[in-house]
């Protein structure tokens, strides 16, 4: 772990992919728990769903977000002057 003196001289480095993945997972779990606590009727909608169908839906949703993000990055790279 870096000390405060080491961090002052270095640039702002974004967190690694593993750290970001863990953060997203924890935020997802926390949001599901929060929805279940705030609105139990919303969580009751998922009772009939099978885990496999939920997993496929979740992976498909994340894939759509990844494609949209890639599209934004591609257009930003094309607009960037060389």
Buried (B, 14 or more C-beta within 10 A) or exposed (E): EEEEEEEEEEEEEEEEEEEEEEEEEEEEEEEEEEEEEEEEEEBEEEEEEEEEEEEEEEEEEEEEEEEEEEEEEEEEEEEEEE
